[in-house]
Amino acid sequence: MADGNPDLTTTHNIPLPQPKTTRRRFLIGGAAGVGLLIGYLALPRTPQLVMMTQKDETVINAWLKVGADGRVVVLVPQAEMGQGVYTALPQILAEELGAAWESISVEPAPVHPIYANTLVMQEGTEVLPGFAQGIARWAMAELAERLALQITGGSTSVRAFYDTLRLAGATARTMLCMAAGRRWGVDWTECVAQNSMVVSGNRRASFAELAADAAKEQAPDTPQLHKAQEFKLIGHSVPRIDIPSKVDGTARFGADVRLAGMAYAAVMAGPQGTAPLIELSEEPLADAKGFIKLVRQETWVAVVADSWWRANTLLASLEPQFDVSDAGGVATVDIDAAIETALKQGDAHVYAESGDVEDALSDGGVVERSYSVPYLAHACMEPMTATARVSEDRVEVWAPTQSVTWTMMAVAKALGVSRESVTVYPTLLGGGFGRKIEADAAVQAAIIAREAGRPVQLVWSREEDIRQDKYRPAAKATLRGRVEKGGRIAAWYFRSSSQSVQGSVMGRIMPLAARSEPDFSSIQGAIDLPYKLGDTRIEHVAVEAPVPVGYWRSVGHSINAFFVESFIDELAEAAGMDPLAFRLKALEDSPRHAAVLKRVAAMADFGTKLPQGQGRGIALHESFGSIVAQVAHVAVEPDDTVRVLKVFCVIDCGRVINPDVVRAQMESGILFGLTATLFGEVTFADGLTEQTNFDGYPLLTLADAPEIEVDILNPNAKEPGGVGEPGVPPIAPAVVNAIARATGTRVRNLPVGAQQLWPPEVAEKLRAQAEAREKAQAEQEKAAREAEQKKAAEKKATGPKKRR
C-alpha cells in the first residue's frame, strides 16, 4: 500500500474519455449561490492525467494499474482515516474486474478532475428554490471538476464513486478479455475474468501476462456490468487492506514521515488563530541545545529544532504574547446570550413550511421545549501535523489531509507560487472527523520549511490542537408541537440558532462560496423528516460569533437529531403513549424507517421491565443516505453518574460493500457520539478556550465503553448509503431518552456531565438501598469465607490416614 511517498519512476499521459455515470449526489457544505461561482467556473480544466508508475506496471485506465507480479493497484482519491475506503473502494472495482482479492493494493490518486468528488459539493442544493436547484447542482459539479476537488467528507466516498469504479473495473475486464481473445484467436466474449486470470476453455492467462496488450485495446463505451446476484466480493467482509501495516507498524501516518536532513517544529498561535503576535523573549534561544531556527509570522510563532520535544520546550520558554484586545471579549456566557437572543428575536430563514402552523398551534395542548448543545472539539488522536520541503521551483507537502486539493491551493497561495508547483502526498489519517479538510498545519509547515531552508515536520501540541480547533458550533432550539387524540402529530414548529458552518469554512477556504443563509449544514437533520408532522414550519437564525467553526462528524445531523428525537419522545410522553408506538404511528408512510425501528426494538427487548435506575431510550435518524435506529440501555447511579451498559444499533444503508466495515463504523460513531453526549464541551473565557488537553476535554475510556450490537437491514438494495457518519446522530437522544425513562428527569442541555438527575430525596433513598445491598453482599461473602476456612481446618485436623 502506498505510504504517501512512493518510489515512482515513470509518468504517463492517460487519455480521459470515460463512460458517463448517473450517480445520486450528496455533500457536506451548503449550496452556494450560482452567481458567486462564475469566477471559479472560469478556471481551465486540466486536459491530461499524469500518472506515475513503477517500471514493471502497466496502466489500464485512470483507476488501475497491473504489475508484472500480478498485483492490481487501485488508485483511490479518498482519504483513509479509519473508515475503510482503502478496502471498500478497491472492493468495488475488483468485483467488476474479476481480480483475486489478495492481489489488490492501493495508491492515492493524483490530483485531477477525473477524481473530483462532485457529490460532496452538491449537498444542500435542496434548500434553494426549486427553479434554482438544477442549475445549482450543475454548477457545484462543474466547480468540483474545475478545481479537481478531491475531498473526503459527508460519508460520500462509496456513494460518489460506486458507479464509476464499477465501470472502471468492467472496462478493464473487457479490455483484458479482448486481449486474450485476440491472442487465442477466439471471440473475446467467450473469455471470462476470474481470480486475476482470463479463462476460455482450457486456455488461461494471468492479468499480468495480458496487461500490456490490454492497454492497447479500445475501451468499450458501455461495458457489461455484473448482476448483483453474481457478486463475489461486494457484500462480503473481505480483509481490510490497511490493517496489516497498522498492526506491524509500517503504516505511514502524518508524523511517521522521515526525510533526509529533516528538522522538527512546534508552533503557537494566538486566540482563534487571528490575534497578532506582539512580544516574545528570544533569550532562552541563546546557546540552546538543538535549536535551529525561530520563525515569526503575524499571528503565530514556531521554533525549529533537532527534535520535536526540544522545539516545543523552547517555544514554551519564549512566552509568546498576543494582542487579545479583539478576542478578549470572547466568552461562553456572551456567546450563549447571543445565540439565545437570536433564537427568540432574530430574523429566521424558513427552510420548510406546509399548512398553517400558527393556526394549528393556536389550540390547546401545545407542547413547547427548548434544547441546547455546546461547542465541541474534534480531538483527533493524531493532532494536526504536516511535513514540508521547499526548493526553488518545487514545494512538497506530506500531510494527513481530507482534501489534497484544498491543501495544495492553500500552500500555493501562502507561498505565492503556482498550484502546479505544489505536490501533496496524502498519508493515512489518525482521525479526521472534518477537521483535516482544512490546511492550516500544512501552510505553517511550508512557511517554516521555506524559512528554515530545509525539510521540516510540524506537529501541533495537544494544547495547540484544541486551542486552534475549528469547533462544532454551539446551538439552541425551541420546538413546539401538538398531538391529536389517537397519537397523530397535528403541528410541528422547529426554530434553531447557531453559527453557520458553511459560512465559516468557506470563508476560510473558498470565500466566493461563503454565505450564512441558506446553510444546509445548520439545518440538516431537521428537514425532510420521515415522520408525518401535520402543519409544519422549520426555520433557522444564523448567528455571528468570533469563534471559528467547522465540519464535525455528521455536521448538523449531530445537533438536530438530538433536538428532534428528544422532542419526539416528549410529545409521546405528553400524549401518554409509548415512545416506540408513537414513532411507528408517525411512520405509517415510511415503511423503510419503520422496519429499522422495529428491528432495533426487537433486538433490545425494548418494552420489557428493568430494575430501578435503569432505562432504555430509542432514537431514529436518517443521514447521508442511510437510516439508523439505536436503543441505549443506561443505568443512573445515586450520585447521578450515567453508565451506558449496552447500545443496540440497526442500519439500513442500502447496498453494502463490506459488512465488517459497516459494523465497525457504527461502533465508531456510537463511541464518538457518546463522548460528546456525556462529556463534550468547549468553553471560552477572556478569548481563550478553558479546555487545553484531555484532562479538561475527556474522551470515553475503554472501561466506560458499552457493549454494542449492530444489525444491517436491506444490504442488497440497488444503491449504497453512507456509513462513516450516520452512527453518530442517534446516540445522544437515545441516551437522554433512556435517562428520562430511568429517572423521570429530562436532559435538554448537553453534555449530560454533572447534571442532577435524581431528586435529592430519591438519591438518598437509592444510596441507602445501595449501601444495604453492599453490606448484605459483604456479609454473605464473609460468611462464605468463614465456612470455607472452617471446612479447610476440619479437613486438616482429620488428615489422611497413614498406610502401614
VOGU-3710 file (C-alpha; in Angstrom, 3 decimals, decimal comma):
1> madgnpdltt> 0,000/0,000/0,000  1,250/3,479/-0,792  2,539/5,434/2,183  2,452/8,899/0,658  5,977/8,932/-0,754  6,122/6,152/-3,349  9,262/5,393/-5,337  7,832/6,182/-8,748  9,873/6,342/-11,886  7,676/6,986/-14,922
11> thniplpqpk> 4,828/9,299/-15,864  2,078/8,564/-18,355  -0,390/10,870/-20,059  -3,637/8,955/-19,855  -6,433/9,819/-22,323  -9,590/10,693/-20,448  -12,647/9,507/-22,376  -14,721/7,588/-19,847  -18,250/6,213/-19,560  -20,742/8,680/-18,216
21> ttrrrfligg> -22,203/7,750/-14,862  -25,505/8,524/-13,226  -24,989/8,967/-9,506  -27,025/10,072/-6,562  -25,278/13,104/-5,190  -24,927/14,224/-1,604  -22,461/16,602/0,211  -21,182/18,406/3,308  -21,068/22,122/2,539  -24,017/24,371/1,849
31> aagvglligy> -25,156/25,304/-1,595  -23,508/28,480/-2,783  -25,306/30,987/-4,932  -24,714/30,203/-8,581  -23,772/33,782/-9,385  -20,882/33,637/-6,930  -19,362/30,672/-8,748  -18,667/32,407/-12,038  -15,108/33,295/-11,033  -14,337/29,700/-10,131
41> lalprtpqlv> -16,007/28,237/-13,208  -13,713/30,332/-15,373  -10,803/28,174/-14,227  -9,478/25,948/-17,023  -9,836/22,184/-16,977  -6,726/20,027/-16,884  -6,757/18,128/-20,202  -4,376/15,288/-19,378  -3,949/12,990/-16,437  -0,317/12,456/-15,458
51> mmtqkdetvi> 0,030/9,161/-13,628  3,262/7,890/-12,112  4,106/4,195/-12,379  6,771/1,723/-11,436  8,851/0,318/-14,307  7,012/-3,014/-14,147  3,473/-1,556/-14,068  1,010/-1,237/-16,942  -1,719/1,394/-16,833  -5,092/0,021/-17,928
61> nawlkvgadg> -7,149/3,117/-17,180  -7,211/6,049/-14,785  -8,264/3,837/-11,890  -5,950/0,839/-12,023  -2,527/-0,475/-12,954  -1,311/-4,063/-13,240  2,151/-5,083/-12,064  4,346/-7,728/-13,627  3,992/-9,735/-10,424  0,204/-9,814/-10,849
71> rvvvlvpqae> -0,691/-7,170/-8,303  -3,581/-4,897/-9,217  -3,056/-1,340/-7,983  -6,259/0,646/-7,461  -5,976/4,432/-7,344  -8,138/5,847/-4,548  -8,867/9,601/-4,426  -10,385/9,489/-0,924  -8,515/9,796/2,379  -8,206/6,717/4,585
81> mgqgvytalp> -8,862/7,821/8,164  -10,045/4,534/9,601  -13,378/4,438/7,792  -12,249/1,720/5,395  -12,173/3,417/1,977  -8,839/1,763/1,146  -10,813/-1,501/1,253  -14,353/-0,621/0,164  -13,432/1,324/-2,983  -10,949/-1,271/-4,338
91> qilaeelgaa> -13,504/-3,944/-3,448  -15,993/-2,353/-5,872  -13,505/-2,217/-8,726  -12,097/-5,690/-8,039  -15,611/-7,150/-8,180  -16,160/-5,978/-11,737  -12,579/-6,645/-12,790  -12,633/-10,266/-11,647  -9,492/-9,824/-9,555  -8,410/-12,060/-6,703
101> wesisvepap> -8,681/-10,008/-3,511  -5,193/-10,957/-2,354  -3,764/-9,330/-5,494  -5,234/-5,888/-4,707  -3,139/-2,985/-3,442  -3,834/0,737/-3,129  -2,233/4,056/-4,033  -3,552/7,584/-3,541  -4,821/9,027/-6,817  -3,089/12,095/-8,281
111> vhpiyantlv> -4,945/15,399/-8,371  -7,099/15,595/-11,468  -10,724/16,437/-12,361  -11,475/12,795/-13,115  -11,119/12,064/-9,391  -13,157/15,069/-8,246  -15,797/14,364/-5,627  -18,685/16,162/-7,310  -21,189/14,569/-4,948  -19,775/16,234/-1,857
121> mqegtevlpg> -20,242/19,656/-3,422  -23,925/19,211/-4,198  -25,346/18,672/-0,739  -27,813/21,264/0,317  -28,973/22,410/-3,099  -32,449/21,318/-1,998  -32,639/24,315/0,327  -32,611/26,581/-2,719  -35,819/27,493/-4,556  -36,993/24,750/-6,886
131> faqgiarwam> -36,135/26,638/-10,067  -32,534/27,081/-8,896  -31,812/23,552/-7,723  -30,975/22,040/-11,090  -28,583/24,759/-12,164  -27,030/24,831/-8,693  -26,300/21,110/-8,838  -24,747/21,524/-12,265  -22,693/24,483/-11,086  -21,414/22,686/-7,988
141> aelaerlalq> -20,393/19,643/-10,046  -18,653/21,924/-12,529  -16,889/23,720/-9,698  -15,654/20,447/-8,213  -14,254/19,352/-11,565  -12,693/22,718/-12,432  -10,922/22,728/-9,068  -10,099/18,996/-9,328  -11,629/18,880/-5,867  -10,589/15,729/-4,056
151> itggstsvra> -12,273/15,845/-0,676  -13,339/13,212/1,844  -16,407/14,014/3,919  -20,145/13,775/4,138  -19,990/9,960/4,018  -19,742/10,269/0,241  -16,776/8,045/-0,624  -18,675/4,939/-1,691  -21,727/6,815/-2,937  -19,670/9,194/-5,068
161> fydtlrlaga> -17,512/6,548/-6,732  -19,605/3,357/-6,687  -20,806/3,582/-10,285  -17,511/4,980/-11,569  -15,421/2,205/-10,022  -17,760/-0,486/-11,270  -17,443/0,944/-14,779  -13,656/1,223/-14,448  -13,411/-2,406/-13,380  -15,788/-3,631/-16,065
171> tartmlcmaa> -13,956/-1,639/-18,739  -10,606/-3,110/-17,734  -12,097/-6,612/-17,608  -13,438/-6,201/-21,133  -10,060/-4,976/-22,417  -8,252/-7,913/-20,785  -10,726/-10,329/-22,380  -10,278/-8,597/-25,740  -6,507/-9,030/-25,454  -6,926/-12,694/-24,549
181> grrwgvdwte> -9,369/-13,312/-27,397  -7,015/-11,691/-29,890  -4,095/-13,775/-28,571  -6,033/-17,040/-28,735  -7,984/-16,292/-31,921  -11,357/-16,618/-30,214  -14,307/-14,295/-29,720  -13,456/-12,223/-26,649  -16,997/-12,658/-25,329  -16,140/-16,313/-24,744
191> cvaqnsmvvs> -13,485/-15,236/-22,242  -14,169/-14,913/-18,519  -12,114/-12,982/-15,947  -11,907/-14,547/-12,502  -9,320/-14,728/-9,725  -6,973/-12,419/-11,686  -6,995/-14,773/-14,662  -8,721/-14,721/-18,053  -10,103/-18,135/-18,984  -11,538/-19,550/-22,210
201> gnrrasfael> -11,992/-23,310/-22,286  -8,645/-24,826/-21,385  -6,769/-21,594/-22,085  -5,691/-19,434/-19,160  -3,636/-16,251/-18,912  -2,968/-14,032/-15,929  -3,783/-10,343/-15,815  -0,037/-9,673/-15,654  0,543/-11,580/-18,922  -2,254/-9,733/-20,704
211> aadaakeqap> -1,882/-6,210/-19,262  0,404/-4,735/-21,932  -1,829/-5,962/-24,768  -4,998/-4,966/-22,924  -3,768/-1,394/-22,545  -3,703/-1,106/-26,360  -7,332/-2,181/-26,769  -10,088/0,349/-27,395  -12,082/0,914/-24,206  -15,753/-0,052/-24,683
221> dtpqlhkaqe> -18,367/2,688/-24,473  -20,808/0,621/-22,409  -19,095/-2,292/-20,682  -21,337/-5,039/-19,345  -21,663/-4,904/-15,563  -22,078/-7,972/-13,395  -25,526/-8,693/-11,993  -25,875/-8,282/-8,253  -26,523/-11,991/-7,773  -23,118/-12,667/-9,345
231> fklighsvpr> -21,184/-10,599/-6,785  -18,355/-12,451/-5,076  -16,670/-9,509/-3,306  -19,310/-6,814/-2,916  -21,388/-7,647/0,135  -18,692/-9,762/1,747  -16,326/-8,997/4,621  -13,013/-9,311/2,829  -9,877/-8,488/4,880  -9,113/-4,765/5,114
241> idipskvdgt> -6,085/-3,671/3,131  -4,893/-1,104/5,700  -4,955/-3,328/8,793  -1,706/-5,385/8,401  0,525/-2,316/8,092  -1,223/-0,670/11,053  -0,628/-3,778/13,136  3,045/-4,248/12,239  3,865/-0,524/12,440  4,795/0,039/8,795
251> arfgadvrla> 1,761/2,203/8,012  2,722/5,815/7,448  0,694/8,443/9,259  1,484/12,131/9,142  4,070/12,108/11,931  5,778/8,987/10,529  7,265/10,822/7,541  11,053/10,991/7,565  13,153/12,957/5,042  16,886/13,447/4,742
261> gmayaavmag> 18,057/16,459/6,740  14,628/16,942/8,321  14,144/19,152/11,373  11,154/19,412/13,699  8,915/22,345/14,561  6,414/23,328/17,233  4,039/26,243/16,766  1,908/28,570/18,863  -0,803/30,932/17,623  -2,984/33,413/19,424
271> pqgtapliel> -6,704/33,147/20,238  -8,804/31,934/17,296  -5,592/31,953/15,233  -6,021/35,612/14,306  -4,597/37,570/17,242  -1,347/39,394/16,306  1,929/38,298/17,882  3,274/41,287/19,827  6,070/40,033/22,053  8,322/37,107/22,933
281> seepladakg> 11,636/36,580/24,680  14,417/35,220/22,492  16,863/34,994/25,375  16,243/31,260/26,040  17,390/30,511/22,478  20,942/31,673/23,073  23,177/28,589/23,018  20,088/26,344/23,349  20,973/22,765/22,513  19,431/21,538/19,278
291> fiklvrqetw> 17,947/24,932/18,325  17,864/25,632/14,568  15,506/28,479/13,671  12,902/30,874/15,044  10,095/31,644/12,582  7,870/34,621/13,364  4,686/35,390/11,477  1,976/37,945/12,050  -0,285/35,642/14,078  1,959/32,734/15,110
301> vavvadswwr> 5,491/31,748/16,041  7,383/28,488/15,563  10,629/27,043/16,857  12,632/24,606/14,731  14,979/22,187/16,489  16,586/18,780/16,092  13,689/17,090/17,924  10,074/17,986/18,443  10,383/17,833/22,219  13,182/20,402/22,196
311> antllaslep> 11,261/22,597/19,771  8,128/22,556/21,914  10,032/23,091/25,178  11,934/26,037/23,723  8,743/27,517/22,308  7,084/27,488/25,726  10,123/29,185/27,268  9,752/32,131/24,864  6,403/33,027/26,498  4,826/34,468/23,321
321> qfdvsdaggv> 2,327/37,259/23,907  -0,559/38,010/21,556  -2,787/41,045/21,234  -6,089/39,747/22,589  -7,879/43,083/22,571  -10,214/41,944/19,800  -10,597/38,406/21,121  -10,660/39,339/24,797  -14,422/39,610/24,788  -14,933/36,058/23,607
331> atvdidaaie> -16,633/34,288/26,482  -19,123/31,440/26,592  -21,580/33,472/28,628  -21,708/36,185/25,958  -21,923/33,788/23,014  -24,620/31,837/24,804  -26,594/35,045/25,324  -26,202/35,993/21,647  -27,493/32,603/20,492  -30,413/32,844/22,920
341> talkqgdahv> -31,296/36,352/21,743  -31,174/35,224/18,118  -33,390/32,257/18,933  -36,011/34,485/20,497  -35,800/37,626/18,373  -33,657/37,049/15,281  -34,828/37,084/11,682  -35,072/33,456/10,619  -34,641/31,814/7,247  -37,560/29,438/6,660
351> yaesgdveda> -36,330/26,147/5,191  -39,585/24,199/5,072  -43,227/25,155/5,531  -46,545/23,476/4,894  -50,031/24,323/6,097  -50,741/26,982/8,717  -48,624/26,057/11,728  -49,607/29,131/13,738  -53,269/28,252/13,424  -52,586/24,595/14,201
361> lsdggvvers> -50,728/25,605/17,353  -53,382/28,068/18,490  -55,496/25,319/20,033  -54,769/23,931/23,471  -52,435/21,087/24,303  -49,325/22,633/22,774  -46,013/21,183/23,988  -43,032/23,562/23,920  -39,469/22,603/24,814  -36,019/24,157/24,406
371> ysvpylahac> -32,685/22,381/23,985  -29,027/23,306/23,621  -25,671/21,815/22,684  -22,183/23,291/23,309  -19,118/23,850/21,161  -17,199/20,624/20,562  -13,593/19,917/19,572  -12,546/17,227/17,105  -9,805/15,885/19,408  -8,303/13,512/16,836
381> mepmtatarv> -5,798/11,125/18,375  -3,343/12,389/15,753  -3,097/16,175/16,243  -2,626/18,483/13,262  0,665/17,789/11,529  2,441/18,173/8,186  5,921/17,842/6,719  7,213/20,167/4,006  10,216/20,521/1,721  10,659/23,725/-0,292
391> sedrvevwap> 13,117/24,251/-3,132  13,438/26,970/-5,764  10,842/25,553/-8,114  9,009/22,934/-6,087  7,052/22,613/-2,861  6,330/19,170/-1,429  3,973/18,547/1,462  3,257/15,285/3,264  0,032/15,588/5,238  -2,827/13,581/6,739
401> tqsvtwtmma> -5,406/15,594/4,839  -9,044/15,112/3,924  -8,538/17,329/0,879  -5,382/17,197/-1,179  -6,854/19,936/-3,376  -7,537/22,462/-0,608  -4,089/21,776/0,852  -2,399/22,328/-2,497  -4,304/25,562/-3,120  -3,728/26,924/0,390
411> vakalgvsre> 0,012/26,207/0,353  0,410/27,740/-3,115  -1,412/30,895/-2,027  0,563/31,222/1,236  3,935/30,842/-0,511  2,999/32,889/-3,581  3,707/30,066/-6,013  1,680/28,354/-8,696  -0,600/25,497/-7,769  1,226/23,306/-10,303
421> svtvyptllg> 4,487/23,685/-8,369  2,963/22,202/-5,192  2,822/18,444/-4,687  0,864/16,993/-1,779  1,475/13,405/-0,685  -1,506/12,226/1,405  -0,727/9,954/4,328  -3,034/7,872/6,478  -5,025/9,909/8,990  -5,155/9,224/12,714
431> ggfgrkiead> -8,691/10,573/12,799  -10,140/13,396/10,749  -13,822/13,943/11,576  -13,922/17,006/9,276  -11,054/18,890/10,938  -8,470/17,803/8,392  -10,361/19,199/5,431  -8,584/22,426/6,335  -4,933/23,106/5,611  -3,674/25,382/8,402
441> aavqaaiiar> -0,958/22,997/9,615  0,255/22,318/6,062  0,514/26,047/5,345  2,518/26,610/8,523  4,825/23,672/7,742  5,520/25,011/4,241  6,327/28,517/5,516  8,568/27,141/8,263  10,402/24,864/5,815  10,983/27,786/3,454
451> eagrpvqlvw> 12,334/29,953/6,257  14,475/27,165/7,691  15,897/26,203/4,314  15,434/22,518/4,983  12,669/19,904/5,296  10,619/20,445/8,454  7,997/18,340/10,201  5,460/20,338/12,177  3,376/18,697/14,901  0,881/20,667/16,951
461> sreedirqdk> 0,893/20,052/20,678  -2,353/18,743/22,139  -2,923/22,162/23,687  -2,484/23,873/20,321  -4,716/21,298/18,661  -7,618/22,087/20,998  -6,999/25,858/21,183  -6,845/26,212/17,394  -9,651/23,818/16,534  -12,487/24,694/14,175
471> yrpaakatlr> -15,238/23,657/16,534  -18,674/22,208/16,039  -20,899/25,196/16,787  -22,976/25,662/19,892  -26,678/25,706/19,076  -30,070/26,206/20,660  -33,541/25,214/19,520  -37,141/25,699/20,520  -39,700/23,174/19,325  -43,472/23,372/19,630
481> grvekggria> -45,910/20,636/18,767  -49,441/19,393/19,251  -50,675/15,813/19,242  -54,262/14,940/18,417  -56,247/12,176/20,005  -55,001/8,845/18,719  -51,375/9,973/18,650  -51,285/11,865/15,348  -48,894/14,835/15,257  -51,028/17,792/14,150
491> awyfrsssqs> -48,430/20,571/14,230  -44,636/20,858/14,290  -42,616/24,041/14,699  -38,816/23,949/14,779  -36,629/27,009/15,280  -32,872/26,892/15,921  -29,973/29,315/16,114  -26,242/28,798/15,668  -23,250/29,925/13,690  -23,108/28,910/10,051
501> vqgsvmgrim> -20,643/26,086/9,471  -20,750/26,599/5,722  -20,160/30,334/6,060  -17,222/29,862/8,412  -15,488/27,080/6,451  -15,986/28,583/3,014  -14,909/31,967/4,298  -11,528/30,404/5,023  -11,040/28,181/2,003  -13,315/29,434/-0,807
511> plaarsepdf> -14,563/32,956/0,009  -16,722/33,397/-3,104  -18,896/30,476/-1,972  -19,232/31,692/1,625  -22,663/32,571/2,939  -24,547/32,092/6,190  -28,048/31,644/4,768  -29,300/29,442/3,307  -26,971/26,981/5,043  -27,851/23,329/4,796
521> ssiqgaidlp> -25,157/22,377/7,309  -27,086/24,205/10,038  -30,472/22,683/9,277  -29,635/19,170/8,023  -31,363/16,571/10,152  -34,215/18,974/10,925  -35,801/18,950/7,472  -37,036/16,063/5,319  -38,015/14,071/8,398  -39,711/10,685/7,840
531> yklgdtrieh> -42,480/11,424/10,335  -45,957/12,715/9,440  -45,832/16,086/11,191  -49,037/17,854/10,177  -48,718/21,603/9,657  -45,021/22,437/9,740  -42,522/25,254/9,800  -38,755/24,747/10,127  -36,508/27,797/10,410  -33,029/28,802/11,499
541> vaveapvpvg> -31,329/32,006/12,628  -27,672/32,426/11,684  -25,563/33,906/14,491  -22,305/35,786/14,064  -19,639/34,939/16,647  -15,824/35,266/16,735  -15,270/31,526/17,202  -14,157/29,597/14,071  -16,453/26,645/13,441  -16,116/23,765/11,026
551> ywrsvghsin> -17,341/20,386/9,875  -17,588/17,842/12,686  -18,519/14,210/12,220  -22,116/14,207/10,883  -22,191/18,043/10,942  -25,691/19,443/11,575  -27,202/15,997/11,966  -25,322/15,571/15,259  -27,111/18,651/16,608  -30,567/18,404/15,102
561> affvesfide> -31,069/14,684/15,744  -30,739/15,481/19,456  -33,319/18,255/19,194  -35,798/16,314/17,051  -35,636/12,885/18,685  -35,721/14,338/22,207  -38,853/16,300/21,322  -40,485/13,276/19,680  -40,066/11,461/22,998  -41,547/14,407/24,885
571> laeaagmdpl> -44,528/14,532/22,546  -45,072/10,813/23,137  -44,962/11,399/26,880  -47,435/14,281/26,607  -49,731/12,030/24,574  -49,450/9,248/27,157  -48,004/6,876/24,578  -45,049/4,512/24,466  -42,207/6,235/22,525  -41,875/3,286/20,130
581> afrlkaleds> -45,590/3,090/19,377  -45,741/6,866/18,979  -42,941/6,847/16,413  -44,420/3,948/14,469  -47,715/5,826/14,285  -45,897/8,797/12,732  -44,011/6,479/10,332  -47,059/4,992/8,651  -45,916/6,426/5,314  -42,237/5,497/5,848
591> prhaavlkrv> -42,040/1,685/5,879  -38,292/1,538/5,442  -37,750/3,683/8,548  -40,381/1,728/10,466  -38,647/-1,555/9,648  -35,351/-0,273/11,066  -37,094/0,957/14,205  -38,985/-2,294/14,760  -35,834/-4,341/14,318  -33,801/-2,398/16,882
601> aamadfgtkl> -36,688/-2,513/19,371  -36,886/-6,291/18,995  -33,132/-6,675/19,468  -33,246/-4,635/22,682  -36,469/-6,132/24,120  -37,498/-2,501/24,305  -40,756/-2,934/26,194  -39,502/-5,222/28,975  -39,159/-4,018/32,544  -35,781/-3,027/34,015
611> pqgqgrgial> -34,547/-2,576/37,595  -34,954/0,804/39,264  -32,427/3,319/37,987  -32,146/1,721/34,559  -33,850/2,695/31,328  -33,884/2,147/27,592  -34,103/5,045/25,169  -34,811/4,838/21,464  -33,955/7,170/18,587  -34,200/7,094/14,804
621> hesfgsivaq> -32,400/9,287/12,302  -31,642/9,373/8,591  -28,439/10,988/7,354  -26,125/10,710/4,347  -28,423/8,258/2,575  -28,704/5,812/5,491  -31,287/5,137/8,202  -30,057/4,302/11,702  -32,017/3,429/14,831  -30,442/2,912/18,227
631> vahvavepdd> -31,541/1,820/21,679  -29,345/2,822/24,608  -29,601/0,835/27,848  -28,354/3,032/30,690  -28,020/2,880/34,448  -28,067/6,054/36,534  -26,276/5,771/39,876  -27,455/7,564/43,029  -24,660/10,139/42,532  -26,091/10,894/39,045
641> tvrvlkvfcv> -23,312/9,066/37,236  -24,613/7,683/33,928  -23,338/4,329/32,741  -24,270/3,246/29,223  -24,451/-0,517/29,555  -25,336/-1,530/26,008  -26,259/0,039/22,683  -28,311/-1,753/20,047  -27,968/-0,386/16,531  -29,674/-1,162/13,230
651> idcgrvinpd> -28,679/0,454/9,944  -30,242/0,378/6,512  -27,511/1,809/4,296  -28,699/0,238/1,079  -26,138/-1,732/-0,911  -23,465/-2,952/1,500  -19,913/-3,263/0,196  -18,213/-4,714/3,289  -20,380/-5,696/6,294  -17,450/-5,613/8,732
661> vvraqmesgi> -16,661/-2,031/7,719  -20,313/-1,053/8,250  -20,386/-2,581/11,723  -17,047/-1,017/12,654  -18,262/2,408/11,576  -21,473/2,081/13,579  -19,427/1,161/16,650  -17,019/4,012/15,988  -19,819/6,551/15,525  -21,565/5,430/18,715
671> lfgltatlfg> -18,398/5,764/20,806  -17,577/9,124/19,225  -21,101/10,366/19,914  -21,081/9,071/23,479  -18,019/11,175/24,286  -19,902/14,261/23,138  -23,116/13,251/24,902  -21,570/12,527/28,274  -18,574/14,872/28,499  -18,020/17,006/25,401
681> evtfadglte> -17,893/20,760/25,912  -15,566/23,587/24,921  -15,975/26,852/26,796  -14,296/30,248/26,417  -13,166/32,956/28,834  -11,183/36,087/28,013  -10,834/34,959/24,427  -9,248/31,605/25,285  -10,519/28,038/25,458  -10,769/26,815/29,037
691> qtnfdgypll> -10,011/23,247/27,953  -6,487/22,579/26,681  -5,960/18,820/26,997  -7,741/15,589/27,751  -7,928/16,396/31,453  -10,418/19,127/30,594  -11,821/17,523/27,445  -12,072/13,814/28,338  -12,764/11,047/25,859  -14,732/7,884/26,511
701> tladapeiev> -12,439/5,259/28,024  -12,450/1,536/27,373  -13,801/0,986/30,889  -16,770/3,249/30,114  -17,492/1,862/26,660  -20,739/-0,103/26,361  -21,314/-3,397/24,662  -22,540/-2,677/21,126  -24,666/-4,926/18,923  -25,155/-3,978/15,265
711> dilnpnakep> -27,531/-5,380/12,654  -27,760/-4,464/8,959  -31,048/-4,367/7,075  -31,639/-4,340/3,310  -27,958/-4,967/2,378  -28,758/-5,876/-1,223  -30,514/-2,672/-2,222  -29,575/-1,075/-5,523  -27,669/1,966/-4,254  -25,293/2,407/-1,299
721> ggvgepgvpp> -25,680/4,901/1,519  -23,034/6,396/3,778  -21,698/4,716/6,926  -18,875/6,878/8,309  -21,151/9,422/9,971  -24,726/8,081/10,330  -23,905/6,204/13,548  -23,298/9,451/15,440  -26,605/11,405/15,394  -28,994/8,956/17,144
731> iapavvnaia> -26,847/8,166/20,180  -27,311/11,427/22,106  -31,128/11,352/22,000  -31,152/7,602/22,696  -29,122/8,194/25,876  -31,146/11,172/27,163  -34,389/9,355/26,366  -33,096/6,419/28,407  -32,153/8,712/31,285  -35,679/10,132/31,282
741> ratgtrvrnl> -37,177/6,645/31,487  -34,763/5,655/34,256  -35,113/8,734/36,466  -38,018/10,823/35,207  -35,594/13,690/34,587  -35,271/15,076/31,071  -31,815/16,247/29,949  -32,322/19,074/27,461  -28,862/20,637/27,553  -25,781/18,644/26,609
751> pvgaqqlwpp> -23,443/17,330/27,814  -25,061/15,195/30,485  -21,976/15,899/32,618  -22,687/16,544/36,277  -26,357/17,463/35,927  -28,689/16,482/38,755  -30,747/13,569/37,507  -32,286/12,247/40,716  -34,308/14,395/43,144  -32,313/14,635/46,413
761> evaeklraqa> -34,768/12,521/48,387  -34,772/9,776/45,747  -30,993/9,845/45,506  -30,692/9,452/49,275  -33,084/6,508/49,226  -31,152/4,861/46,387  -27,867/5,390/48,190  -29,288/3,782/51,312  -30,542/0,837/49,268  -27,170/0,502/47,549
771> earekaqaeq> -25,342/0,603/50,877  -27,701/-2,026/52,273  -27,083/-4,264/49,251  -23,330/-3,810/49,552  -23,471/-4,562/53,280  -25,565/-7,680/52,714  -23,221/-8,834/49,948  -20,202/-8,215/52,155  -21,780/-10,234/54,969  -22,577/-13,084/52,566
781> ekaareaeqk> -19,011/-13,083/51,261  -17,650/-13,012/54,817  -19,878/-15,945/55,830  -18,780/-17,878/52,761  -15,108/-17,274/53,567  -15,577/-18,341/57,190  -17,374/-21,503/56,091  -14,586/-22,316/53,652  -11,937/-21,679/56,312  -13,801/-23,907/58,804
791> kaaekkatgp> -14,080/-26,686/56,224  -10,375/-26,436/55,440  -9,460/-26,523/59,144  -11,583/-29,626/59,730  -10,031/-31,371/56,765  -6,553/-30,548/58,045  -7,356/-31,763/61,546  -8,546/-35,196/60,418  -5,881/-35,509/57,722  -5,299/-38,611/55,554
801> kkrr> -4,724/-41,951/57,343  -1,224/-43,322/57,189  -0,723/-46,647/55,444  1,138/-49,329/57,334
//
